[in-house]
């Protein structure tokens, strides 16, 4: 299993995008997600997490699905 940070469109009445930790199985299929939080053993752990958050800005935005709270792939299939 792997994970990365992604921007996720939360599909509410008002536009709202969150940074979420998104988890994938070995073939790259989406497994789940959780609200992203920052924490670590030291400042370098926080720095690494912030770098990952910035990398998320360069990836397609995922969409939070209505069905079972799953994240769906974006319209580009990524």
Secondary structure, DSSP 8 states (H G I E B T S, - for coil): -EEEEEEEE---SS--EEEEEEEE-TTS-EEEEEE-----SSHHHHHHHHHHHHHHTTS--EEE-SSTT-EE--TT--
